[in-house]
Amino acid sequence: MTDTSRYALRRATLARHMRHGIAVIPTAPERLRNRDSDYLYRFDSYFYYLTGFTEPGSLLVLQAGPGAGGNAGGTDTRALLFCRDKDAERETWEGFRWGPEAARAEFGVDEAYSINALEEMAPKLLANQPALYYAPGAQADWDARIMGWLNQVRAQGRTGVTAPGEIHDVRTVLDEMRLRKDAAEVATMRAAAAISAAAHLKAMGATRPGRMEFEIEAELLYEFRRRGAQYPAYWPIVAGGANACILHYRDNNKPLADGTLLLIDAGCELDGYASDVTRTWPVNGRFSAAQKDAYQLVLAAQAAAIAAVRPGVHWNAPHDAAVKVLTQGFIDFGLCQGSVDKVIETGDYRRFYMHRTGHWLGLDVHDAGEYKTAGEWRDLAPGMMLTVEPGCYIRPAGDVPEPFWNIGIRIEDDVLVTAAGCDVITSATPKSVADIERLVGHAAT
């Protein structure tokens, strides 16, 4: 049986924020890849967060306010799930379906109906509701359908029926809710982190000059699936040599050259939750002097950033800490000129470090949640999960010492904010110079 309590609690929390109104939250559609072949299905994160239901063709309606749950005397909630019908013939072709009756019992909603009944029921559900909560602009077809239902309700105005007078973006509330992970979410993300750590270890052992990037990619994907992850959380970056200086490299089709670095950014998705890990190592198992200097600089920047992660510290503090360490290193290497403060003020360091030091992590790799509130960086709080991922990317140029050419390095971990500070949940993934040089090219038997 599905543990429905956490989903019911989330719906109740959303209902409290709504106070009185109705929320309409569809899942993601199936998407055509080519002709008769769909992309592998992945549900909508908001819908899943509130239901735990993974089938396509589904929608949640949540009513909040006096009498919503059948109790006319007080504030209550009512959760209605619309889903595909039980259909033996379609199941022969496409696999198991819950159907409304079984879905209601399994997932703990108050009522469940066929998705085919939605067009008839939706205007009735919207009638006389003071406010509507949904995600405008997220899916154009749902925008059109919801506006159509509202127009049907408005057309009944002369009979005394009223349409919602307010429309709110439900993501505003849900993003704040998703920002702090509960115990079940943290446990799942720890398990995803362990799988990703094992995959990076596998990739380290499989790396040697002459192999193709896609061969190492295959090791990652195999280990993800072998250990129970359903998907990669994003398509892996397996970038050797100069490709490591391309931030979102995806081709993964070049040979690995002796004397170069390999940057791998890869994490799995487990039960909807993402891990996100980056490691960089020498293809031949030994750092050159310049590679080692650059690597230790990025490692020191990450250590400074992680040390800045704790409750009450603003979101940008880890980034600021990493930038200071990196900038000093760039000056020491002769890549930037002037004082640390001056190089940061002018932004000259961005030639070699052009991205932020982290992002929220959860059901989405770049997870829901604002980074600023009222124009100011928000404070970190227990339960927040973020990545910490400084890097440096040094392309060939006349003013760059040749030993640093084509050095691309990023080191990324997943970090949980705790009451006492923080917990690096991907710490099982090796990153010290000694560990990397011991492991690369030595596949476990």
C-alpha positions as CSV (number, residue, x, y, z in Angstrom):
1,M,0.0,0.0,0.0
2,T,1.1,3.5,-0.8
3,D,2.0,5.7,2.3
4,T,-0.7,8.4,1.6
5,S,-0.2,10.4,4.8
6,R,2.5,12.7,3.5
7,Y,0.5,13.5,0.4
8,A,-2.6,14.2,2.5
9,L,-0.6,16.5,4.7
10,R,0.7,18.4,1.7
11,R,-2.8,18.9,0.3
12,A,-4.0,20.1,3.7
13,T,-1.2,22.6,3.9
14,L,-2.0,23.9,0.5
15,A,-5.7,24.1,1.4
16,R,-4.8,26.2,4.5
17,H,-2.9,28.7,2.3
18,M,-5.9,28.8,-0.1
19,R,-8.4,29.2,2.7
20,H,-11.4,29.1,0.4
21,G,-11.3,28.2,-3.2
22,I,-10.4,25.4,-5.7
23,A,-7.1,24.2,-7.1
24,V,-6.8,22.4,-10.5
25,I,-3.5,20.6,-11.0
26,P,-3.0,18.4,-14.0
27,T,-0.1,16.0,-14.5
28,A,2.2,16.2,-17.5
29,P,1.0,14.9,-20.9
30,E,2.6,12.1,-22.8
31,R,4.9,13.5,-25.5
32,L,5.4,12.1,-29.0
33,R,9.1,11.3,-29.8
34,N,8.5,10.3,-33.4
35,R,5.5,8.8,-35.3
36,D,4.0,6.1,-33.0
37,S,6.7,6.3,-30.3
38,D,6.4,8.4,-27.2
39,Y,9.1,9.7,-25.0
40,L,9.5,7.7,-21.7
41,Y,6.7,9.2,-19.5
42,R,7.6,11.4,-16.6
43,F,4.8,12.9,-14.4
44,D,4.4,16.5,-13.4
45,S,6.3,17.3,-10.2
46,Y,3.6,19.4,-8.6
47,F,0.9,16.8,-9.3
48,Y,3.1,14.0,-7.9
49,Y,4.1,16.1,-4.9
50,L,0.4,16.3,-3.9
51,T,-0.8,12.8,-4.9
52,G,2.0,10.2,-5.4
53,F,0.2,9.2,-8.5
54,T,2.4,8.5,-11.6
55,E,-0.1,7.7,-14.4
56,P,-0.5,10.1,-17.4
57,G,-4.0,11.4,-18.2
58,S,-4.6,12.5,-14.6
59,L,-5.7,15.6,-12.7
60,L,-6.1,16.7,-9.1
61,V,-8.9,19.0,-8.0
62,L,-8.6,20.3,-4.4
63,Q,-11.4,22.2,-2.8
64,A,-10.8,24.3,0.4
65,G,-13.1,26.2,2.6
66,P,-16.4,25.8,4.5
67,G,-18.2,22.6,3.6
68,A,-15.6,21.5,1.0
69,G,-15.3,18.1,2.6
70,G,-19.0,17.7,3.3
71,N,-18.9,19.5,6.7
72,A,-21.0,22.6,6.3
73,G,-20.0,23.8,9.8
74,G,-16.3,24.3,9.3
75,T,-13.2,24.6,7.1
76,D,-12.4,21.4,5.3
77,T,-10.8,20.0,2.2
78,R,-11.9,17.7,-0.6
79,A,-9.5,16.0,-2.9
80,L,-10.8,14.6,-6.2
81,L,-8.5,12.6,-8.5
82,F,-9.4,12.2,-12.2
83,C,-7.6,9.4,-13.9
84,R,-7.8,6.9,-16.8
85,D,-10.4,4.2,-16.6
86,K,-9.5,0.6,-15.9
87,D,-9.3,-1.0,-19.4
88,A,-8.1,-4.5,-19.9
89,E,-7.6,-4.0,-23.6
90,R,-5.4,-1.0,-23.2
91,E,-3.5,-2.7,-20.4
92,T,-2.6,-5.4,-22.8
93,W,-0.8,-2.8,-24.9
94,E,0.4,-0.3,-22.4
95,G,0.5,-1.9,-19.0
96,F,-1.3,-1.7,-15.6
97,R,-3.8,1.1,-14.9
98,W,-5.3,1.8,-11.4
99,G,-8.7,3.0,-12.5
100,P,-10.7,5.4,-10.4
101,E,-12.0,3.0,-7.8
102,A,-8.7,1.4,-7.0
103,A,-6.8,4.7,-7.2
104,R,-9.1,6.3,-4.6
105,A,-8.4,3.5,-2.1
106,E,-4.7,3.3,-2.9
107,F,-3.8,7.0,-2.9
108,G,-6.0,8.3,-0.2
109,V,-8.1,10.9,-2.1
110,D,-11.7,11.6,-1.1
111,E,-13.1,10.8,-4.5
112,A,-11.9,9.5,-7.9
113,Y,-13.5,9.8,-11.3
114,S,-12.8,8.9,-14.9
115,I,-10.8,11.5,-16.7
116,N,-13.5,11.3,-19.3
117,A,-16.0,12.9,-16.8
118,L,-13.8,16.0,-16.4
119,E,-15.4,18.1,-19.0
120,E,-18.8,17.7,-17.6
121,M,-17.8,18.0,-13.9
122,A,-15.3,20.8,-14.1
123,P,-17.7,23.7,-14.6
124,K,-19.8,22.4,-11.7
125,L,-16.8,22.2,-9.5
126,L,-15.7,25.7,-10.3
127,A,-19.2,27.2,-9.8
128,N,-19.5,29.5,-6.8
129,Q,-15.9,29.2,-5.9
130,P,-14.3,32.5,-4.8
131,A,-10.8,31.8,-6.1
132,L,-9.1,29.5,-8.6
133,Y,-5.6,28.2,-8.1
134,Y,-3.7,26.7,-11.0
135,A,-0.4,27.1,-13.0
136,P,-1.1,29.6,-15.8
137,G,1.2,29.3,-18.7
138,A,2.6,25.9,-17.7
139,Q,0.6,24.0,-20.3
140,A,-1.2,25.9,-23.1
141,D,-3.8,23.3,-23.7
142,W,-4.8,23.3,-20.0
143,D,-4.9,27.1,-20.1
144,A,-7.5,26.9,-22.9
145,R,-9.5,24.2,-21.2
146,I,-9.7,26.0,-17.9
147,M,-10.6,29.3,-19.5
148,G,-13.4,27.4,-21.4
149,W,-14.7,26.0,-18.1
150,L,-14.7,29.5,-16.5
151,N,-16.6,30.9,-19.5
152,Q,-19.2,28.1,-19.1
153,V,-19.6,29.2,-15.4
154,R,-19.8,32.9,-16.3
155,A,-22.6,32.1,-18.8
156,Q,-24.8,31.0,-15.9
157,G,-24.5,34.4,-14.2
158,R,-28.2,35.3,-14.7
159,T,-29.1,32.1,-12.7
160,G,-27.1,33.4,-9.7
161,V,-24.1,31.2,-10.4
162,T,-20.7,33.0,-10.0
163,A,-17.3,32.2,-11.4
164,P,-14.1,32.5,-9.3
165,G,-13.4,36.2,-8.9
166,E,-9.7,35.7,-8.3
167,I,-7.1,33.5,-10.1
168,H,-3.8,32.7,-8.3
169,D,-0.7,30.9,-9.5
170,V,-0.7,27.8,-7.3
171,R,3.0,27.4,-7.8
172,T,3.6,30.4,-5.5
173,V,2.5,28.4,-2.5
174,L,3.7,25.0,-3.7
175,D,7.2,26.3,-4.5
176,E,7.6,27.4,-0.9
177,M,6.3,24.1,0.4
178,R,8.6,22.1,-1.8
179,L,11.6,24.1,-0.7
180,R,11.9,22.3,2.6
181,K,12.1,18.5,2.3
182,D,10.4,16.2,4.8
183,A,12.0,13.1,6.3
184,A,10.7,10.8,3.5
185,E,12.0,13.1,0.8
186,V,15.4,13.3,2.4
187,A,15.6,9.6,2.8
188,T,14.8,9.1,-0.9
189,M,17.4,11.7,-1.9
190,R,20.0,10.0,0.3
191,A,19.3,6.8,-1.5
192,A,19.6,8.5,-4.9
193,A,22.9,10.0,-3.8
194,A,24.2,6.6,-2.9
195,I,23.3,5.2,-6.3
196,S,25.0,8.2,-8.0
197,A,28.1,7.7,-5.9
198,A,28.3,4.1,-7.0
199,A,27.9,5.1,-10.7
200,H,30.7,7.7,-10.5
201,L,33.0,5.1,-8.9
202,K,32.2,2.7,-11.7
203,A,33.0,5.5,-14.2
204,M,36.3,6.3,-12.5
205,G,37.3,2.6,-12.7
206,A,36.4,2.4,-16.4
207,T,38.3,5.5,-17.5
208,R,41.5,5.1,-19.6
209,P,43.0,6.8,-22.7
210,G,41.4,5.7,-25.9
211,R,38.0,4.9,-24.6
212,M,35.0,6.9,-25.9
213,E,33.0,9.3,-23.8
214,F,29.9,7.3,-24.6
215,E,31.5,4.1,-23.2
216,I,31.8,5.9,-19.8
217,E,28.3,7.3,-20.2
218,A,27.1,3.7,-20.6
219,E,28.7,2.7,-17.4
220,L,26.9,5.4,-15.5
221,L,23.5,4.6,-17.0
222,Y,24.0,0.9,-16.3
223,E,24.8,1.5,-12.7
224,F,21.9,3.8,-12.2
225,R,19.4,1.2,-13.5
226,R,21.2,-1.8,-11.9
227,R,20.8,-0.2,-8.5
228,G,17.1,0.6,-8.9
229,A,17.0,4.2,-10.2
230,Q,14.2,4.7,-12.7
231,Y,16.0,7.3,-14.9
232,P,18.9,9.6,-15.1
233,A,17.8,12.9,-13.5
234,Y,19.2,14.7,-16.6
235,W,21.3,13.5,-19.5
236,P,24.8,12.9,-18.3
237,I,27.7,15.2,-19.3
238,V,30.7,13.1,-20.1
239,A,33.2,15.7,-21.3
240,G,36.8,14.9,-22.0
241,G,39.6,17.4,-22.7
242,A,38.4,20.7,-24.3
243,N,34.8,19.5,-24.1
244,A,35.0,19.9,-20.3
245,C,35.0,23.7,-20.9
246,I,31.5,23.4,-22.5
247,L,29.1,23.8,-19.6
248,H,26.2,21.8,-21.0
249,Y,28.1,19.4,-23.3
250,R,25.8,16.6,-24.4
251,D,27.4,14.9,-27.4
252,N,29.4,12.4,-25.4
253,N,31.0,11.0,-28.6
254,K,34.7,11.9,-28.5
255,P,37.7,9.7,-27.6
256,L,39.4,10.3,-24.3
257,A,42.9,11.5,-24.8
258,D,45.9,10.8,-22.7
259,G,46.9,13.8,-20.5
260,T,43.5,15.4,-20.5
261,L,40.8,15.7,-17.8
262,L,37.3,14.1,-17.9
263,L,34.4,16.0,-16.4
264,I,31.3,14.0,-15.5
265,D,28.1,15.6,-14.4
266,A,25.6,12.8,-13.8
267,G,22.9,12.0,-11.3
268,C,20.1,9.5,-11.1
269,E,16.4,10.0,-10.4
270,L,14.9,7.7,-7.8
271,D,11.1,7.7,-7.1
272,G,10.9,11.2,-8.6
273,Y,13.8,12.8,-6.7
274,A,17.0,13.9,-8.3
275,S,20.6,13.6,-7.4
276,D,23.2,15.9,-9.1
277,V,26.9,15.1,-8.8
278,T,29.9,16.3,-10.8
279,R,33.5,15.0,-10.5
280,T,36.5,15.6,-12.6
281,W,39.5,13.3,-13.0
282,P,42.5,12.7,-15.2
283,V,41.9,10.3,-18.1
284,N,45.3,8.5,-17.4
285,G,44.9,8.5,-13.6
286,R,47.5,11.2,-12.9
287,F,47.1,14.9,-12.7
288,S,49.6,17.1,-14.4
289,A,51.1,19.9,-12.3
290,A,48.7,22.6,-13.8
291,Q,45.7,20.2,-13.6
292,K,46.4,19.4,-10.0
293,D,46.8,23.1,-9.1
294,A,43.5,24.0,-10.8
295,Y,41.7,21.0,-9.3
296,Q,42.9,21.8,-5.7
297,L,41.7,25.4,-6.2
298,V,38.2,24.3,-7.2
299,L,38.2,21.8,-4.3
300,A,39.2,24.6,-1.9
301,A,36.5,26.8,-3.3
302,Q,33.9,24.1,-2.8
303,A,35.1,23.5,0.8
304,A,34.7,27.3,1.5
305,A,31.2,27.3,0.0
306,I,30.1,24.2,1.9
307,A,31.4,25.8,5.1
308,A,29.1,28.7,4.5
309,V,25.9,26.6,4.3
310,R,24.0,26.8,7.5
311,P,20.7,28.1,8.8
312,G,20.3,31.9,8.8
313,V,23.0,32.5,6.2
314,H,21.7,34.0,3.0
315,W,21.5,32.0,-0.2
316,N,24.4,33.8,-1.9
317,A,26.9,33.3,0.9
318,P,28.3,30.0,-0.5
319,H,28.7,31.6,-3.9
320,D,30.5,34.6,-2.5
321,A,32.8,32.3,-0.5
322,A,33.6,30.2,-3.6
323,V,34.2,33.3,-5.8
324,K,36.8,34.7,-3.4
325,V,38.8,31.5,-3.3
326,L,38.6,31.0,-7.1
327,T,39.6,34.6,-7.8
328,Q,42.7,34.5,-5.6
329,G,43.7,31.3,-7.4
330,F,43.1,32.9,-10.8
331,I,45.4,35.8,-9.7
332,D,48.0,33.3,-8.5
333,F,47.9,31.5,-11.8
334,G,48.4,34.7,-13.7
335,L,44.9,34.4,-15.3
336,C,43.6,37.6,-13.7
337,Q,45.4,40.8,-12.7
338,G,44.8,43.0,-9.7
339,S,43.5,42.5,-6.2
340,V,40.8,40.0,-5.3
341,D,38.3,42.8,-4.6
342,K,39.1,44.5,-7.9
343,V,38.8,41.4,-10.0
344,I,35.5,40.5,-8.3
345,E,34.2,44.1,-8.7
346,T,35.1,44.1,-12.5
347,G,33.8,40.6,-13.0
348,D,37.1,39.6,-14.7
349,Y,37.0,36.2,-12.9
350,R,33.9,35.3,-14.9
351,R,36.1,34.6,-17.9
352,F,37.0,31.4,-16.1
353,Y,34.0,30.9,-13.8
354,M,30.8,32.0,-15.3
355,H,28.0,30.2,-13.5
356,R,26.4,30.2,-10.0
357,T,27.7,27.9,-7.3
358,G,24.4,26.0,-6.8
359,H,20.7,25.6,-7.1
360,W,17.8,24.0,-5.3
361,L,17.4,20.2,-5.7
362,G,14.5,17.9,-5.3
363,L,11.7,16.6,-7.5
364,D,13.3,18.7,-10.3
365,V,17.1,19.0,-10.8
366,H,16.8,22.8,-10.7
367,D,14.1,22.5,-8.1
368,A,11.2,24.8,-7.2
369,G,11.7,27.8,-4.9
370,E,12.6,31.4,-5.1
371,Y,16.2,32.5,-4.4
372,K,15.2,36.0,-3.3
373,T,12.3,37.3,-1.2
374,A,11.3,41.0,-1.2
375,G,14.4,41.7,-3.4
376,E,16.9,40.2,-0.9
377,W,18.6,36.8,-0.9
378,R,16.6,34.5,1.2
379,D,18.1,32.8,4.3
380,L,18.9,29.1,4.3
381,A,16.8,27.0,6.7
382,P,16.8,23.4,7.8
383,G,15.3,21.0,5.3
384,M,16.5,22.9,2.2
385,M,18.5,20.9,-0.3
386,L,21.0,22.6,-2.6
387,T,23.9,21.8,-4.8
388,V,27.4,23.3,-4.3
389,E,29.3,23.2,-7.5
390,P,32.1,25.7,-8.2
391,G,34.3,25.2,-11.2
392,C,36.9,26.7,-13.6
393,Y,37.0,26.5,-17.4
394,I,40.2,27.7,-19.0
395,R,40.2,27.9,-22.8
396,P,43.3,28.5,-24.9
397,A,44.3,32.2,-25.3
398,G,47.4,34.2,-25.8
399,D,47.3,35.5,-22.2
400,V,46.7,32.1,-20.7
401,P,49.8,29.9,-19.8
402,E,49.7,26.9,-22.1
403,P,49.8,24.3,-19.3
404,F,46.3,25.5,-18.3
405,W,44.8,25.2,-21.7
406,N,41.6,23.2,-22.0
407,I,41.4,22.5,-18.3
408,G,37.7,22.3,-17.3
409,I,36.9,21.3,-13.7
410,R,33.7,21.2,-11.7
411,I,33.1,19.5,-8.4
412,E,29.5,19.3,-7.3
413,D,27.8,17.8,-4.2
414,D,24.2,17.7,-2.8
415,V,24.0,19.5,0.5
416,L,21.1,19.3,3.1
417,V,20.8,22.3,5.4
418,T,20.4,21.0,9.0
419,A,19.7,22.6,12.3
420,A,23.4,22.2,13.2
421,G,24.8,23.3,9.8
422,C,24.7,21.1,6.8
423,D,25.2,17.5,5.6
424,V,26.8,16.6,2.3
425,I,24.7,13.6,1.2
426,T,26.9,12.8,-1.8
427,S,30.1,12.6,0.3
428,A,30.6,9.0,-0.6
429,T,31.7,10.1,-4.1
430,P,35.5,10.4,-3.9
431,K,37.0,13.8,-4.7
432,S,40.4,14.0,-3.1
433,V,43.5,14.0,-5.4
434,A,44.8,10.8,-3.6
435,D,41.5,9.0,-3.9
436,I,41.0,9.9,-7.5
437,E,44.5,8.9,-8.6
438,R,44.1,5.6,-6.7
439,L,40.7,4.8,-8.3
440,V,40.8,6.0,-12.0
441,G,41.5,3.2,-14.4
442,H,41.3,0.5,-11.8
443,A,37.9,-1.1,-12.5
444,A,36.6,-3.4,-9.7
445,T,36.4,-7.0,-10.6
